Amino acid sequence: MNSPKITILIATYNGELYIREQLNSILNQSFTDFKITIRDDNSDDTTWITLKEFKHKYTDKIELFQNKNQLGVVKNFEKLISGSTTEYIALSDQDDIWHKDKLLKSFNALERENHKTPLLFHSDLKVINNDKRELYNSFFKMRFYTFPKKRSIDIMLGRSGVMGNTIVFNYALKEKILPFPKDLVVHDYWIALVNEFFGKRITSTERLVDYRIHESNVSNSIKNINKKKKFQNMIKLDFTLPYHKISRELVLDEFLLRFNIKKEEKDLINYFKNYLLFNQKNRFYFISLVFRYEFFRDSFIYKVRLIIAIIFKK
């Protein structure tokens, strides 16, 4: 039996509410040359029971594993990626809904490229709530994300915007990204960053996933999304600096140790690290970074609030 073209990786933990709908949306894809590998992080709800039901029904399609000790989402995905041997790897959350042609469109886009080069495909998403009611038609527009076709290292160093639940990447990129840095908080940030330096990114503005936002999301929650809909919160002063206190400077230190890159690329990383460390420079230097590079979102209001936060940070 030939190996499938794509392995879909799902890291689960206490996903009983939505995992069934997510799996059904994957199993009903128009592109069928795939297998699903699921690694449960020792759930204490009914997730494992549901997964075993699917495994029993789709024996040849699903591989199922359970961690004896909880690893956390980043390490769980690292373990899944490490065990994958197919040409393409797709990442999936446990609570979204894939559109029927998601895999087909991802695969077709990647097949047009040189497989020896690291490749990453990602797409826009439609944002929904627990009850599948649409909150935003475009995640990119909601977060003021734009993605130039050209290589954009400063974008990936900062706000990135590449959502892991839309990513499909090739084996050449897999070999570049492993192992994950020990201080990594969000796995898709690292994958997108490494690819931007050494590979080719393919961005689709099509919404290929219904991204479910609720209170237990790791990087977004329904509470935060609702705040963005209120004008008074758009103009409220907030002195919190984005990307601080998530160990990103340590991740970039490891990047610099691991990879041989050009001087101007090292300089760009160090400019962003200066912002993360917020030392050795005056406030006007940090404000200049907001306008000089694309580390931050494109929203004018967002940048004004960021400048105020820089000025008044203690």
C-alpha positions as CSV (number, residue, x, y, z in Angstrom):
1,M,0.0,0.0,0.0
2,N,1.4,3.4,-1.0
3,S,2.0,6.0,1.7
4,P,-0.6,8.8,1.7
5,K,0.3,12.2,0.4
6,I,-0.7,14.1,3.6
7,T,-0.6,13.3,7.3
8,I,-3.1,15.4,9.3
9,L,-1.9,15.9,12.9
10,I,-4.3,16.6,15.8
11,A,-3.2,17.3,19.3
12,T,-6.2,16.8,21.6
13,Y,-6.9,17.7,25.3
14,N,-10.3,17.8,26.8
15,G,-12.0,18.4,23.5
16,E,-15.2,16.5,24.0
17,L,-17.5,19.3,22.9
18,Y,-16.2,19.7,19.3
19,I,-13.8,17.0,18.4
20,R,-16.5,14.9,16.7
21,E,-17.5,17.7,14.4
22,Q,-13.9,18.5,13.6
23,L,-13.1,14.9,12.7
24,N,-16.2,14.6,10.5
25,S,-15.2,17.7,8.6
26,I,-11.8,16.2,7.9
27,L,-13.1,12.8,7.0
28,N,-15.5,14.4,4.5
29,Q,-12.8,16.2,2.6
30,S,-12.9,16.2,-1.2
31,F,-9.2,15.2,-1.2
32,T,-8.9,11.8,0.3
33,D,-5.2,10.7,0.0
34,F,-4.4,11.4,3.7
35,K,-4.2,9.7,7.1
36,I,-4.9,11.2,10.5
37,T,-2.6,10.9,13.4
38,I,-4.1,12.0,16.8
39,R,-2.1,12.3,20.1
40,D,-4.3,12.9,23.1
41,D,-2.6,14.7,26.0
42,N,-4.1,12.5,28.7
43,S,-7.6,14.1,28.6
44,D,-9.8,13.6,31.7
45,D,-13.2,14.1,29.9
46,T,-14.8,11.9,27.2
47,T,-12.4,12.9,24.4
48,W,-10.4,9.6,24.5
49,I,-13.7,7.6,24.3
50,T,-14.8,9.5,21.2
51,L,-11.4,9.1,19.6
52,K,-11.5,5.3,20.1
53,E,-14.9,5.2,18.5
54,F,-13.5,7.0,15.4
55,K,-10.5,4.8,15.4
56,H,-12.7,1.7,15.4
57,K,-14.8,3.0,12.5
58,Y,-11.9,4.3,10.4
59,T,-9.2,1.8,11.2
60,D,-7.2,2.4,8.1
61,K,-7.5,6.2,8.2
62,I,-6.7,7.0,11.8
63,E,-3.6,6.4,14.0
64,L,-4.3,7.1,17.7
65,F,-1.9,7.6,20.6
66,Q,-2.2,8.9,24.2
67,N,0.5,10.5,26.3
68,K,1.1,8.9,29.7
69,N,2.0,12.3,31.1
70,Q,0.7,15.7,29.8
71,L,3.1,17.4,27.4
72,G,1.3,20.6,26.6
73,V,0.2,21.6,23.2
74,V,3.6,22.7,21.8
75,K,5.4,19.5,22.9
76,N,2.5,17.4,21.8
77,F,2.6,18.8,18.3
78,E,6.4,18.4,18.2
79,K,6.0,14.7,19.0
80,L,3.4,14.4,16.3
81,I,5.5,16.2,13.7
82,S,8.6,14.2,14.6
83,G,6.8,10.9,13.8
84,S,5.4,12.1,10.4
85,T,7.0,10.7,7.2
86,T,4.7,11.8,4.4
87,E,5.5,14.5,1.9
88,Y,3.0,17.0,3.4
89,I,1.9,17.6,7.0
90,A,-1.3,19.4,7.9
91,L,-2.0,20.7,11.4
92,S,-5.5,20.7,12.9
93,D,-7.1,22.0,16.1
94,Q,-9.6,19.9,17.9
95,D,-12.6,22.3,17.7
96,D,-12.7,23.9,14.2
97,I,-14.6,22.9,11.1
98,W,-12.7,22.4,7.8
99,H,-14.3,23.5,4.6
100,K,-14.8,20.6,2.2
101,D,-12.0,21.6,-0.3
102,K,-9.5,22.8,2.3
103,L,-7.0,19.9,1.8
104,L,-7.5,19.9,-2.0
105,K,-6.7,23.6,-2.4
106,S,-3.7,23.3,0.0
107,F,-2.3,20.3,-1.9
108,N,-2.8,21.8,-5.3
109,A,-1.0,25.0,-4.3
110,L,2.0,23.1,-2.8
111,E,2.3,20.7,-5.8
112,R,3.1,23.6,-8.1
113,E,6.2,24.4,-6.1
114,N,9.7,22.8,-5.9
115,H,9.5,20.1,-3.2
116,K,13.2,20.4,-2.3
117,T,12.5,23.9,-0.9
118,P,10.7,24.2,2.4
119,L,7.1,25.1,1.7
120,L,4.3,26.4,3.8
121,F,0.6,27.0,2.8
122,H,-1.8,28.8,5.1
123,S,-5.1,30.5,4.6
124,D,-7.7,32.9,6.0
125,L,-10.4,31.7,8.3
126,K,-14.0,32.5,9.1
127,V,-14.5,33.2,12.9
128,I,-17.5,31.5,14.6
129,N,-18.7,31.1,18.2
130,N,-19.7,28.0,20.1
131,D,-23.0,27.8,18.3
132,K,-21.4,28.2,14.8
133,R,-22.7,31.7,14.5
134,E,-20.4,33.9,12.3
135,L,-18.5,36.5,14.3
136,Y,-16.2,37.7,11.5
137,N,-16.1,36.7,7.9
138,S,-12.3,37.1,7.7
139,F,-9.8,36.5,10.5
140,F,-7.2,38.4,8.5
141,K,-9.4,41.5,8.4
142,M,-10.5,41.2,12.0
143,R,-6.8,41.3,13.1
144,F,-5.6,43.8,10.4
145,Y,-3.3,41.2,8.9
146,T,-1.8,41.5,5.4
147,F,0.6,39.1,3.8
148,P,2.8,40.3,0.9
149,K,3.7,37.7,-1.6
150,K,7.4,38.6,-1.2
151,R,9.5,37.4,1.7
152,S,8.6,39.4,4.8
153,I,10.8,38.5,7.8
154,D,9.8,41.4,9.9
155,I,6.1,40.4,9.7
156,M,6.9,36.8,10.8
157,L,9.2,38.1,13.6
158,G,6.4,40.1,15.1
159,R,2.7,39.6,14.6
160,S,3.1,36.6,12.2
161,G,-0.6,35.9,11.7
162,V,0.0,32.4,10.3
163,M,-2.6,30.3,12.0
164,G,-1.5,26.7,12.8
165,N,-5.0,25.3,12.1
166,T,-4.6,26.2,8.5
167,I,-1.0,25.2,7.9
168,V,0.1,22.5,5.5
169,F,3.9,22.2,5.0
170,N,6.3,19.9,3.3
171,Y,8.9,17.4,4.6
172,A,11.8,19.8,3.7
173,L,10.4,22.3,6.2
174,K,9.8,19.6,8.8
175,E,13.6,18.9,8.8
176,K,14.3,22.6,9.4
177,I,11.9,23.2,12.3
178,L,12.7,20.3,14.6
179,P,13.4,20.3,17.4
180,F,11.3,23.1,18.7
181,P,13.0,25.6,21.0
182,K,12.5,24.8,24.7
183,D,11.0,28.2,25.5
184,L,8.5,28.2,22.6
185,V,5.0,29.2,23.6
186,V,3.2,28.9,20.3
187,H,4.3,26.3,17.7
188,D,2.9,28.0,14.6
189,Y,5.1,31.1,15.2
190,W,8.3,29.0,15.0
191,I,7.1,27.1,11.9
192,A,6.2,30.3,10.0
193,L,9.4,32.1,11.1
194,V,11.7,29.3,10.0
195,N,9.9,28.9,6.7
196,E,10.1,32.7,6.0
197,F,13.8,32.6,6.3
198,F,14.5,29.4,4.4
199,G,11.5,28.5,2.3
200,K,8.4,29.8,0.4
201,R,5.1,30.9,2.0
202,I,1.9,30.5,0.1
203,T,-0.9,32.7,1.5
204,S,-4.5,32.1,0.5
205,T,-7.1,34.7,1.3
206,E,-9.8,32.1,1.0
207,R,-11.5,31.1,4.2
208,L,-10.9,27.4,4.4
209,V,-11.6,26.8,8.1
210,D,-14.3,27.9,10.4
211,Y,-12.3,28.9,13.4
212,R,-14.3,28.4,16.6
213,I,-13.6,31.0,19.3
214,H,-14.5,30.3,22.9
215,E,-13.2,30.8,26.4
216,S,-10.7,27.9,26.3
217,N,-8.8,28.9,23.2
218,V,-5.1,29.2,23.7
219,S,-4.3,32.3,21.7
220,N,-7.8,33.9,21.3
221,S,-11.0,33.8,23.3
222,I,-14.6,34.9,22.8
223,K,-14.1,37.5,25.6
224,N,-11.2,39.1,23.7
225,I,-13.0,39.0,20.4
226,N,-16.1,40.7,21.9
227,K,-13.9,43.4,23.3
228,K,-12.7,44.3,19.8
229,K,-16.3,45.0,18.7
230,K,-16.7,47.8,21.3
231,F,-15.5,51.2,20.2
232,Q,-14.7,52.3,23.8
233,N,-12.2,49.4,24.0
234,M,-10.7,50.5,20.7
235,I,-9.7,53.8,22.2
236,K,-9.1,52.7,25.8
237,L,-5.5,53.2,26.9
238,D,-3.6,50.0,27.3
239,F,0.1,50.0,28.4
240,T,0.6,46.3,27.7
241,L,3.3,45.8,25.0
242,P,2.6,43.0,22.5
243,Y,4.8,40.0,22.4
244,H,6.3,40.8,25.8
245,K,6.5,38.2,28.6
246,I,6.2,35.1,26.3
247,S,9.9,34.3,26.1
248,R,10.1,35.2,22.4
249,E,13.6,36.8,22.9
250,L,14.8,33.4,24.1
251,V,13.3,31.7,21.0
252,L,15.1,34.1,18.8
253,D,18.4,33.6,20.7
254,E,18.1,29.9,19.9
255,F,17.3,30.7,16.2
256,L,20.5,32.7,15.9
257,L,22.5,29.9,17.5
258,R,21.0,27.3,15.3
259,F,20.9,28.9,11.8
260,N,23.5,30.7,9.7
261,I,21.9,33.8,8.2
262,K,23.0,37.0,6.6
263,K,24.2,40.0,8.7
264,E,21.2,42.2,7.7
265,E,18.9,39.4,8.8
266,K,20.7,39.1,12.1
267,D,20.4,42.9,12.5
268,L,16.6,42.7,11.9
269,I,16.2,40.0,14.6
270,N,18.3,42.1,17.0
271,Y,16.1,45.2,16.4
272,F,13.1,43.2,17.3
273,K,14.9,41.7,20.3
274,N,15.7,45.2,21.5
275,Y,12.0,45.9,21.5
276,L,11.2,42.7,23.4
277,L,13.9,43.4,26.0
278,F,13.0,47.1,26.1
279,N,16.4,48.3,27.3
280,Q,19.5,50.0,26.1
281,K,17.6,52.4,23.9
282,N,15.4,55.5,24.4
283,R,11.7,55.6,23.7
284,F,12.0,57.3,20.4
285,Y,14.1,54.4,19.1
286,F,11.2,51.9,19.9
287,I,8.7,54.3,18.3
288,S,10.8,54.4,15.2
289,L,10.6,50.6,15.0
290,V,6.8,50.8,14.8
291,F,7.0,52.8,11.6
292,R,10.2,51.4,10.1
293,Y,9.4,47.7,10.2
294,E,6.3,45.5,9.8
295,F,6.6,43.9,13.3
296,F,3.1,45.1,14.2
297,R,-0.4,45.0,12.8
298,D,-1.5,47.4,10.1
299,S,-4.3,49.1,12.0
300,F,-3.6,52.9,12.6
301,I,-5.5,52.8,16.0
302,Y,-3.5,49.8,17.0
303,K,-0.2,51.6,16.3
304,V,-1.3,54.7,18.1
305,R,-2.1,52.7,21.2
306,L,1.2,50.9,20.9
307,I,3.1,54.2,20.7
308,I,1.3,55.5,23.8
309,A,2.1,52.2,25.6
310,I,5.8,52.7,24.7
311,I,5.9,56.2,25.9
312,F,4.2,55.5,29.3
313,K,5.7,52.0,30.0
314,K,7.4,52.0,33.4
